[in-house]
Amino acid sequence: MASFPDYYNVLNIPKEASTEDIRQAYRKESLKTHPDRLVRASTEEKKAATEKFQAVADAYYVLSDPQRRREYDNLSASKSSSERTNDPNASSNFFSTFASMFGSSSTTGEQTGTGTGTGTAPAEQPGQRPNADRVFGDVFEDLLRPEVERHLPLWAWLGAACGAGLGFITANVPGLVMGAYAGNRLGAVRDAKGKSVAAVFAELGGAQKAEILRALALKVLGAAYT
């Protein structure tokens, strides 16, 4: 293979990074490269962003699993520095050539979206790459992972009602719909975590907070122009 993907550089982490470091780096880089940030991008720009977003997901998929990471490191050690690259195309070539060696990994299917829903994930087929959108959803879903027992989504309901009212005052029916959805999601955070959204948000790093806010803002603006 002409070039080899340097997944540590893709995520901007050292080779000694911990599993949590890898997870945090993925959150940051996936938000930076997410195609939805490009509201008025050309077809070429959108394609390039999608390829970068996929390469970031590939890097997380490989490095977040101890077995896959070990096998990747063994391969990487045999490559010269001139062969290693951040080019997204190298990641595509890597999976076309080496994906079959990841088939027995314990988390296969969890991050690729190939699971059956029964708790047993089928072996990955040679050449198959992780689903970037699924990886993104799985990693960010832990913001809503329950830490306390909740029998009813009371805050989600209340948030939807309050958001709908404020949204209607601001922008009539379209504002009502958007406000209800936003309020519901914020309430769901409180239901899941047992504490305020501000407290959950405060636990994130400064750069991560800025990226999340920027990504959310672009998402809303993008929806407004469609």
For each residue, the residues with C-beta under 8 A, 3 or more apart:
1: 4 93 94 97
2: 83 93
3: 83 84 85 87 89 90 93
4: 1 75 76 79 83 84 85 90 94
5: 10 55 58 59 84 85 86 87 90 91 94
6: 9 10 76 84 85 86
7: 10 11 58 59 62 63 72 91
8: 11 13 14 15 17 59 63
9: 6 12 84 86
10: 5 6 7 29 55 56 58 59 86 91
11: 7 8 17 22 25 26 29 56 59 60 63
12: 9 25 28 29
13: 8 17 21 22 25
14: 8 17
15: 8 73
16:
17: 8 11 13 14 21 22 25 63
18: 21 22
19: 22 23 64 66
20: 23 24
21: 13 17 18 24 25
22: 11 13 17 18 19 25 26 60 63 64
23: 19 20 26 27 60 64 139
24: 20 21 27 28 205 208
25: 11 12 13 17 21 22 28 29
26: 11 22 23 29 30 56 57 59 60 64 135 139
27: 23 24 30 31 139 140 208 211
28: 12 24 25 31 32 207 208 211
29: 10 11 12 25 26 32 33 56 59
30: 26 27 33 34 53 56 57 60 135 136 139
31: 27 28 34 37 208 211 212 214 215
32: 28 29 37 211
33: 29 30 49 52 53 56
34: 30 31 37 49 53 136 215
35: 38 41 46 49 50 53
36: 215 218 219 222
37: 31 32 34 49 214 215 218
38: 35 41 45 46 49
39: 218 221 222 225
40: 225
41: 35 38 45 46 49
42: 45 46
43: 46 47
44: 47 48
45: 38 41 42 48 49
46: 35 38 41 42 43 49 50
47: 43 44 50 51
48: 44 45 51 52
49: 33 34 35 37 38 41 45 46 52 53
50: 35 46 47 53 54 132
51: 47 48 54 55 88 89 92
52: 33 48 49 55 56 88
53: 30 33 34 35 49 50 56 57 132 136
54: 50 51 57 58 88 91 92 129 132
55: 5 10 51 52 58 59 86 88 91
56: 10 11 26 29 30 33 52 53 59 60 132
57: 26 30 53 54 60 61 130 131 132 135 136
58: 5 7 10 54 55 61 62 91 94 95 129 130
59: 5 7 8 10 11 26 29 55 56 62 63 91
60: 11 22 23 26 30 56 57 63 64 111 135 139
61: 57 58 64 65 68 111 112 129 130 135
62: 7 58 59 65 68 69 72 102
63: 7 8 11 17 22 59 60 68 69 72
64: 19 22 23 26 60 61 68 69 107 111
65: 61 62 68 69 105 106 107
66: 19 69 70
67: 70 71 102 104 105 106
68: 61 62 63 64 65 71 72 102 105
69: 62 63 64 65 66 72 73
70: 66 67 73 74
71: 67 68 74 75 101 102
72: 7 62 63 68 69 75 76
73: 15 69 70 76 77
74: 70 71 77 78
75: 4 71 72 78 79 98
76: 4 6 72 73 79 84
77: 73 74
78: 74 75
79: 4 75 76 83 84
80: 83 84
81: 84
82:
83: 2 3 4 79 80
84: 3 4 5 6 9 76 79 80 81
85: 3 4 5 6 90
86: 5 6 9 10 55 90
87: 3 5 90 91
88: 51 52 54 55 91 92
89: 3 51 92 93
90: 3 4 5 85 86 87 93 94
91: 5 7 10 54 55 58 59 87 88 94 95 129
92: 51 54 88 89 95 96 129
93: 1 2 3 89 90 96 97
94: 1 4 5 58 90 91 97 98 99
95: 58 91 92 98 99 127 128 129
96: 92 93 99 127
97: 1 93 94
98: 75 94 95 101 102
99: 94 95 96 102 103 124 125 126 127 128 129
100: 103 124 125 126 127
101: 71 98
102: 62 67 68 71 98 99 105 108 124
103: 99 100 108 123 124 125 126
104: 67 108 123
105: 65 67 68 102 108 124
106: 65 67
107: 64 65 110 111 121
108: 102 103 104 105 112 114 121 122 123 124
109: 112 113 114 115 116 121 122 124
110: 107 115 121 138
111: 60 61 64 107 130 134 135 138
112: 61 108 109 115 124 128 129 130 131 134 135
113: 109 130 131 134
114: 108 109 121 122 124 128
115: 109 110 112 118 119 120 121 122
116: 109 120 121 122
117:
118: 115
119: 115
120: 115 116
121: 107 108 109 110 114 115 116
122: 108 109 114 115 116
123: 103 104 108
124: 99 100 102 103 105 108 109 112 114 128
125: 99 100 103 128
126: 99 100 103
127: 95 96 99 100
128: 95 99 112 114 124 125
129: 54 58 61 91 92 95 99 112
130: 57 58 61 111 112 113 134 135
131: 57 112 113 134 135
132: 50 53 54 56 57 135 136
133: 136 137
134: 111 112 113 130 131 137 138
135: 26 30 57 60 61 111 112 130 131 132 138 139
136: 30 34 53 57 132 133 139 140
137: 133 134 140 141
138: 110 111 134 135 141
139: 23 26 27 30 60 135 136 142
140: 27 136 137 143
141: 137 138 144 145
142: 139 145
143: 140 189 192 193 200
144: 141 188 189 192 193
145: 141 142 192
146: 149 150 192 193
147: 192 193 194
148: 193 194
149: 146
150: 146 153 154 191 192 194
151:
152: 157
153: 150 156 157 187 188 191
154: 150 157 158 187 191
155: 158 159 187 188 190 191
156: 153 159 160 184 185 187 188 190 191
157: 152 153 154 160 161 184 187
158: 154 155 161 162 183 187
159: 155 156 162 163 182 183 184 185 186 187 188 190
160: 156 157 163 164 180 181 183 184 187
161: 157 158 164 165 180 183
162: 158 159 165 166 183
163: 159 160 166 167 179 180 181 182 183 184 186
164: 160 161 167 168 176 177 179 180 183
165: 161 162 168 169 176 179
166: 162 163 169 170 175 179 183
167: 163 164 170 171 174 175 176 177 178 179 180 182
168: 164 165 171 172 173 175 176 179
169: 165 166 175
170: 166 167 175 179
171: 167 168 174 175 176 178
172: 168 175 176
173: 168 176 177
174: 167 171 177 178
175: 166 167 168 169 170 171 172 178 179
176: 164 165 167 168 171 172 173 179 180
177: 164 167 173 174 180 181
178: 167 171 174 175 181 182 220
179: 163 164 165 166 167 168 170 175 176 182 183
180: 160 161 163 164 167 176 177 183 184
181: 160 163 177 178 184 185
182: 159 163 167 178 179 185 186
183: 158 159 160 161 162 163 164 166 179 180 186 187
184: 156 157 159 160 163 180 181 187 188
185: 156 159 181 182 188 189
186: 159 163 182 183 189 190 197
187: 153 154 155 156 157 158 159 160 183 184 190 191
188: 144 153 155 156 159 184 185 191 192
189: 143 144 185 186 192 193 197 200
190: 155 156 159 186 187 193 194 195 196 197
191: 150 153 154 155 156 187 188
192: 143 144 145 146 147 150 188 189
193: 143 144 146 147 148 189 190 199 200
194: 147 148 150 190
195: 190 199 200
196: 190 199 200
197: 186 189 190 200 201
198: 201 202
199: 193 195 196 202 203
200: 143 189 193 195 196 197 203 204
201: 197 198 204 209
202: 198 199
203: 199 200
204: 200 201 208 209 212
205: 24 208 209
206: 209 210
207: 28 210 211
208: 24 27 28 31 204 205 211 212
209: 201 204 205 206 212 213
210: 206 207 213 214
211: 27 28 31 32 207 208 214 215
212: 31 204 208 209 215 216
213: 209 210 216 217
214: 31 37 210 211 217 218
215: 31 34 36 37 211 212 218 219
216: 212 213 219 220
217: 213 214 220 221
218: 36 37 39 214 215 221 222
219: 36 215 216 222 223
220: 178 216 217 223 224
221: 39 217 218 224 225
222: 36 39 218 219 225 226
223: 219 220 226
224: 220 221
225: 39 40 221 222
226: 222 223
